[in-house]
Amino acid sequence: MIPLVKKDCIIDNLKIYLVLFKLHNSFLLLISDQKEMGIGNVTLGSPPLINGLKSISASYSLFGINKKLLSTIISEKASHILKKPVLLLLFLKDIKKEEVIAKPLMSFLNEILMKLVEKD
């Protein structure tokens, strides 16, 4: 598979890698602090069901117990912007507190996804 997006950024002295793949009618999003990635938390985010209304995205944690709040926020935001289901594999090995990287990571992700949507 060829990634749609393959980027990295430094947040709080940690390098975060992000890879996004386009699947059939959905996306696979990998976020890790390790270059070789990993599985970690697996969360499925589905977009709002009704276009034009203020319905919310839904997420389903498939497995993983660490960084559950962060993975839920990321999967819901990604599926809302992309308007397709997003399977997120979040593997953050060296990060102890998710609140330290949550806001910068969401800004980084939002910037990438908005550019991707604008291209289409």
Phi, psi and omega in degrees: 000142178257126181290143173289319181224136175218102185225165172216159178211163178252123179232121177053047179065018175239137177273125180251129180255139180228128178227132180237127178247144173267126175250184177290111178059024180196180180226154173241121183244123178247126177230130183207159171260009177242135182300324182276007178063191181178179182268301178059227178279136177242119184227137177254123176252131177245143184288169175302143183283331184244120178287142176090342178259163182274045176281154185262159173285155178242150177228152181227116179281114184278314168196163184110140182243341179273147176058034184294319180294315180298316180293326177294313180298315181297313183294321179293317180296314181297316181291328178292315181290315183280344180059032177214160175297143180232123174263117184255129170247107184252114182235098179243095186281318188264003183259121181273317183245116183289335180293339179291322183255353186302307184294311178296325179293319179294323177296316178299312180296316181300316179299315180295314183292322180294321177296321180295317180292322180295327179295327183278000000 
